């Protein structure tokens, strides 16, 4: 059975399902006057673009409060272009993958140069083709397709994580997703309802979020169940087939919260290049073989800051996983002993009061360390 032989049925049944069950209150899908657009009508692109970047690797319900807050602080491209990068990073804090925020900032400049001051609020002055959007940092074909179809109701297909899952189940693909993108793109292109692309793409995303979920798809209420090969196979959760992954390497990281005599703590700002560039963190580094964690912390601080510290009690230990590695952080409280701190491996160092740490953008793992530090200080002062 070739599912594309039934594409007219698949489009119609999905759109009917979307009309009755889709998520129709997503705020960036409305026009400036808060009414829903007619078919083919443009809606503000800035709001959609920010939402689409926030939605990369993040669920809608998590994104919503961040998006509302962002729109208050940076209501248009103009405010974003003029904003300081540190402020942008602070308002991204908690969404993770900070490189997305830095790329938004650089894309804002490129877009602003294209569009010009007078036209920022006119959706029709914004780029309308995939090529122009994919030239921007951090925007791939699927994000570009989603922006164009949402903003202009133009026929551009998408293939985000939800859509990959639905389509690979629909055809019961025996290839893992990573090896099957080409076939799934062709399928997404051919299935797209070119008359109603905005609704069709949103319907696909909603189907993935509400019905064709990763672990427990509700096939009995799915509009595509009569044509879905994975459903016919009796265990749709076998699809997409998994890739056999090597286990991730584990690194042990010693971190020092260094206090001076005034009760301030020392933080450093990472170099702009590389992972988590421009973010602030507590100093520390990787444990070497046959080294105790206390020795690691003292050595890393000496190498990176040129100072001597006395390593004291443990504050917290926590795990954090990235796509390519697992980290186990062990955090100790330290007292500054001697030497003038220098940013030997970072771009800047600052002594800050613990209550001011929230004014700086920190990676997700560090925010848990800060919470533990505040708790420790509360108990100590009590
Ligand atoms: S029938 Fe089940 S597996 Fe197939 S698309 Fe629908 S929810 Fe997903």
Boltz pocket constraint, residues with backbone or C-beta under 6 A from the ligand:
constraints:
  - pocket:
      binder: B
      contacts: [[A, 166], [A, 169], [A, 170], [A, 211], [A, 212], [A, 213], [A, 217], [A, 218], [A, 219], [A, 222], [A, 223], [A, 224], [A, 225], [A, 228], [A, 229], [A, 230], [A, 231], [A, 236]]
      max_distance: 6.0
